[in-house]
Amino acid sequence: MRLSDLTTLRLGGPAARYLEADTEEAVVEAVAASDRAGEPLLVLAGGSNVVVADEGFPGAVVRIATRGVAHEGATLEVAAGEPWDPLVADCVARGLAGVECLAGIPGSVGATPIQNVGAYGQEVAETIRAVRVLDRADGTIHALEPADCGFTYRSSAFKREPGRWVVLAVRFALEASERSAPIRYPELARALGVEVGARAPSADVRAAVLALRRGKGMVLDPDDADTVSAGSFFTNPVLDADAFAALQARAAQRLGPDGRPPAWPQGDRGVKTSAAWLIERAGFRRGYGNPDGIAISAKHTLALTNRGAGTTAELVALAREIADGVHEAFGVALVPEPVFVGHAWASDAGVA
Ligand SMILES: Cc1cc2nc3c(=O)[nH]c(=O)nc-3n(C[C@H](O)[C@H](O)[C@H](O)COP(=O)(O)OP(=O)(O)OC[C@H]3O[C@@H](n4cnc5c(N)ncnc54)[C@H](O)[C@@H]3O)c2cc1C
């Protein structure tokens, strides 16, 4: 099995061994068997957040294909292999609010806690009540509470300790309401014609999010080459006060009065700024790259796309060129968002 057939980037060499597990028991047994054999293991679901090496993966790839949604009022217990976007559509249709801004994100439910998926002012951590996991360290199954999941911006305990946890199911507590959670994202509020902080019908919010995302090539579409990506390739940097002041000084020196980097204060965690702003101001334009291979999306500076004949080596080379360019221009180290499989990220700007 070539992993390029299972990834949204359509990149990645062969798996030494491949199997699909469509029940929780099959997942647990497949993982245990691989651990007993001492072979490397990759748990894969929708393949929308991985950058797999051209050489492939020298071990077992277990694809999570479990299904099932159990409803109990506004609480849902969902099998890891359920596709995420149809679940959001179903919640909105049932009058359950809290995930409507996360419409259009590809991949599985079980992967959502891994990087605490987020978009348009909402994060999945806000509605997760428990994550049922297999702990590969001792083979036990637990229900982890949110405090144990270590959710942060685009990360979690699961992402920080790769390979230890296999997510089996996720429990969500939503709000029984036809109206959305308060809208926090100015671009979305504008599209809906409401103030930031207001609520709107969840169905309208979902539709507005999907329209905004399509405009950026952020909804998978076989007819749109800009969607052959892993979504945003870099996270937005979160800088401490001194580092942000240094960035402001560098940007003003380089760009003059236009050199004001976006700032979203994150309390005592510092200031979040925009990776797309840094990349554009460092001189990288939409569409930059190889029109037949790897190029920046024509719709969104943060997405690296495979135009058909790309390779992972070419993707990593372009990502490094961008990260090094941003570091040289602004002294900020960009960190990739997707998970690297069979190879590691490194750039002159630092190792993630
Ligand atoms: C067009 C596009 C738009 C995107 N937009 C967004 C966005 O707006 N916001 C956002 O946060 N992300 C976004 N993403 C990234 C991606 O869709 C999410 O991270 C998604 O949750 C990944 O799900 P997946 O099932 O495809 O995971 P995979 O790519 O299969 O796996 C990703 C990682 O999670 C691990 N993993 C997967 N399932 C499990 C499991 N059950 N147990 C343990 N580990 C597991 C894998 O080992 C791997 O390390 C986007 C991607 C694309 C292609």
The ligand as an SDF file (V2000), in Angstrom:
LIG
                    3D

 53 58  0  0  0  0  0  0  0  0999 V2000
   -7.6550   21.2300    3.3630 C   0  0  0  0  0  0  0  0  0  0  0  0
   -7.3160   21.0610    4.8170 C   0  0  0  0  0  0  0  0  0  0  0  0
   -7.8000   21.9740    5.7630 C   0  0  0  0  0  0  0  0  0  0  0  0
   -7.5000   21.8240    7.1220 C   0  0  0  0  0  0  0  0  0  0  0  0
   -7.9860   22.7390    8.0180 N   0  0  0  0  0  0  0  0  0  0  0  0
   -7.7180   22.6120    9.3350 C   0  0  0  0  0  0  0  0  0  0  0  0
   -8.2130   23.5720   10.2780 C   0  0  0  0  0  0  0  0  0  0  0  0
   -8.9230   24.5100    9.9300 O   0  0  0  0  0  0  0  0  0  0  0  0
   -7.8960   23.4190   11.5830 N   0  0  0  0  0  0  0  0  0  0  0  0
   -7.1340   22.3650   12.0260 C   0  0  0  0  0  0  0  0  0  0  0  0
   -6.8880   22.2870   13.2310 O   0  0  0  0  0  0  0  0  0  0  0  0
   -6.6460   21.4430   11.1580 N   0  0  0  0  0  0  0  0  0  0  0  0
   -6.9180   21.5480    9.8340 C   0  0  0  0  0  0  0  0  0  0  0  0
   -6.4200   20.6250    8.9360 N   0  0  0  0  0  0  0  0  0  0  0  0
   -5.5520   19.5230    9.4300 C   0  0  0  0  0  0  0  0  0  0  0  0
   -6.3030   18.1840    9.6460 C   0  0  0  0  0  0  0  0  0  0  0  0
   -7.4670   18.1080    8.8880 O   0  0  0  0  0  0  0  0  0  0  0  0
   -6.6640   17.9460   11.1110 C   0  0  0  0  0  0  0  0  0  0  0  0
   -5.5060   17.9630   11.9000 O   0  0  0  0  0  0  0  0  0  0  0  0
   -7.3710   16.5930   11.3110 C   0  0  0  0  0  0  0  0  0  0  0  0
   -7.8320   16.4940   12.6430 O   0  0  0  0  0  0  0  0  0  0  0  0
   -6.4870   15.3920   10.9830 C   0  0  0  0  0  0  0  0  0  0  0  0
   -7.3300   14.2380   10.9820 O   0  0  0  0  0  0  0  0  0  0  0  0
   -6.9040   12.9000   10.2400 P   0  0  0  0  0  0  0  0  0  0  0  0
   -7.8930   11.8730   10.6320 O   0  0  0  0  0  0  0  0  0  0  0  0
   -6.7560   13.1720    8.7990 O   0  0  0  0  0  0  0  0  0  0  0  0
   -5.5010   12.6070   10.9040 O   0  0  0  0  0  0  0  0  0  0  0  0
   -4.2240   11.9120   10.2280 P   0  0  0  0  0  0  0  0  0  0  0  0
   -3.6290   12.8520    9.2390 O   0  0  0  0  0  0  0  0  0  0  0  0
   -4.5510   10.5420    9.7840 O   0  0  0  0  0  0  0  0  0  0  0  0
   -3.2620   11.8350   11.5000 O   0  0  0  0  0  0  0  0  0  0  0  0
   -2.7170   13.0180   12.0490 C   0  0  0  0  0  0  0  0  0  0  0  0
   -1.9340   12.6540   13.3120 C   0  0  0  0  0  0  0  0  0  0  0  0
   -2.8230   12.1670   14.2950 O   0  0  0  0  0  0  0  0  0  0  0  0
   -2.5080   10.8310   14.6330 C   0  0  0  0  0  0  0  0  0  0  0  0
   -3.7770   10.1120   14.8060 N   0  0  0  0  0  0  0  0  0  0  0  0
   -4.8300   10.0850   13.9340 C   0  0  0  0  0  0  0  0  0  0  0  0
   -5.8330    9.3630   14.4750 N   0  0  0  0  0  0  0  0  0  0  0  0
   -5.3960    8.9400   15.6830 C   0  0  0  0  0  0  0  0  0  0  0  0
   -5.9650    8.1420   16.7220 C   0  0  0  0  0  0  0  0  0  0  0  0
   -7.2070    7.6490   16.6400 N   0  0  0  0  0  0  0  0  0  0  0  0
   -5.2100    7.8990   17.8300 N   0  0  0  0  0  0  0  0  0  0  0  0
   -3.9520    8.3910   17.9280 C   0  0  0  0  0  0  0  0  0  0  0  0
   -3.3620    9.1420   16.9940 N   0  0  0  0  0  0  0  0  0  0  0  0
   -4.0810    9.4060   15.8820 C   0  0  0  0  0  0  0  0  0  0  0  0
   -1.6490   10.2810   13.5030 C   0  0  0  0  0  0  0  0  0  0  0  0
   -0.7770    9.2760   13.9580 O   0  0  0  0  0  0  0  0  0  0  0  0
   -0.9050   11.5320   13.0900 C   0  0  0  0  0  0  0  0  0  0  0  0
    0.1700   11.7530   13.9670 O   0  0  0  0  0  0  0  0  0  0  0  0
   -6.6980   20.7420    7.5620 C   0  0  0  0  0  0  0  0  0  0  0  0
   -6.2010   19.8240    6.6070 C   0  0  0  0  0  0  0  0  0  0  0  0
   -6.5170   19.9790    5.2500 C   0  0  0  0  0  0  0  0  0  0  0  0
   -5.9930   18.9930    4.2520 C   0  0  0  0  0  0  0  0  0  0  0  0
  1  2  1  0
  2  3  1  0
  2 52  2  0
  3  4  2  0
  4  5  1  0
  4 50  1  0
  5  6  2  0
  6  7  1  0
  6 13  1  0
  7  8  2  0
  7  9  1  0
  9 10  1  0
 10 11  2  0
 10 12  1  0
 12 13  2  0
 13 14  1  0
 14 15  1  0
 14 50  1  0
 15 16  1  0
 16 17  1  0
 16 18  1  0
 18 19  1  0
 18 20  1  0
 20 21  1  0
 20 22  1  0
 22 23  1  0
 23 24  1  0
 24 25  2  0
 24 26  1  0
 24 27  1  0
 27 28  1  0
 28 29  2  0
 28 30  1  0
 28 31  1  0
 31 32  1  0
 32 33  1  0
 33 34  1  0
 33 48  1  0
 34 35  1  0
 35 36  1  0
 35 46  1  0
 36 37  1  0
 36 45  1  0
 37 38  2  0
 38 39  1  0
 39 40  1  0
 39 45  2  0
 40 41  1  0
 40 42  2  0
 42 43  1  0
 43 44  2  0
 44 45  1  0
 46 47  1  0
 46 48  1  0
 48 49  1  0
 50 51  2  0
 51 52  1  0
 52 53  1  0
M  END
$$$$
